[in-house]
Amino acid sequence: MRPAAAVVLAACLCAACAPAPGGAPAPRSPAPRTDGRLPATSTLVVADPTTVGMSADLGARLDSIVEAGLAAGAAPGAALAVGRWGRLVHLRGYGRTDWASGSPAVTDSTLFDMASVTKVVATTTAAMILEEEGKLDLDRTVRSYLPELNAPDKANITVRQILEHRAGFEAFAPVWREARGRAAFLRAINQHPLAYPPGDSTIYSDWDLVLTGLIVERLAGEPEDVFLQRRVWGPLGMKDTGFNPLAWGPDHLAPPTPADTDCTVTYRADSPMLKRIAPTEVDTVYRHRHVHGIVHDENACALGGVAGHAGLFSSARDLAVFAAMMLNGGEYGGTRLLRPTTIARWTARQNPDASRAIGWDTPSGNSSAGRYFSPRSFGHTGFTGTSIWIDPERGVFVILLTNRVNPTRSNMRHEALRRAVADAVQASILDAPLIDWQARR
């Protein structure tokens, strides 16, 4: 595990020895070739924005936007990572992990509760790998993988439908009030009536990815967090990423949570990890504490902290590696996780009447991606205030992590901050036209 005291890169990223994601010193980006193309790089390298055709003052612009957003109450702290064409042009923490005086400063290695970003960085990625291996067929029924989902109205729901949020499930239900553990959740989902006929509509539902996570575990023959550490985060060198961080052991895996026990069993008030983790909400209903180091989402907590829809913790520097892998066609540092064709297919919008890709989302309407991310962009947001957006046409990614639910989920000031950051990054690109895609939608 990386040391708690990580170095924060300055906005200009001018220190030649600044730490790169993965823990190794980051080499400076070599100068562009004379034909204007950048040399290929297999891992992220630190570079000035000008190296990749972006405004020299990008860092200063982003600092101003984020600092103003925090001053306006968007969150006590934030971490931001921006990259283009394999170059990391901005990586910085802002503010503090909590509003309380003396709270640790946010750094590039501060761990944030990813909330629904779990759906794509964890569960969708696992499903993509299993499909490539021939173990998962998107057009087979969920029931064929999870025989317990056998209610008549759910018998024909396909894996594709749950990954596109077209399976018929309602948007949200507090299953945690009645169930603990995977078997109980699956029974509750099976017994609950559908909100609409499968395939008729697109309604974003956590239950879709809860089921996907259970399918991943059945096919992999091991818990989702173990599979992902072995197949994704370990090979990529993502040492800040995993579930139940207060219980991390070797390879930052938590010991298995006892069946029918919720995530609170992993809480350790004396854990040194608490200083690295941004707290979330003051929970007066379920946990009856300031949620810190355990997953904010109640249903994910009732599933033991490892769930297909929520529960992941990660840092800006780790997610920068993940985004670079996706932009590089599924390969990073000489390790191939996915095929380029798989990424292109899963991240493309699937229906003209909705923004959903397969697992992923795409920009639409008043999107957190702002006005200028291209139609081929893909990303996701998390309820706690996290977001990741990747634009393959312009080679850019933006990762903004906040804990906006600290101390209450009623705070929505982070939404304008997300859009302002995304717009500033896209507007800084000087070698491609700036198109207001939102105006064209």
PyMOL commands that set and color helices and strands:
alter all, ss='L'
color gray80, all
select helices_A, chain A and resi 49-52+58-71+115-132+142-145+152-154+159-163+175-177+182-191+206-220+224-236+245-247+250-252+263-266+272-276+298-302+316-327+340-346+414-427+437-440
alter helices_A, ss='H'
color red, helices_A
select strands_A, chain A and resi 45-46+77-84+87-95+112-113+242-243+282-283+289-290+312-314+331-332+335-336+378-382+386-391+396-402
alter strands_A, ss='S'
color yellow, strands_A
deselect
rebuild
show_as cartoon
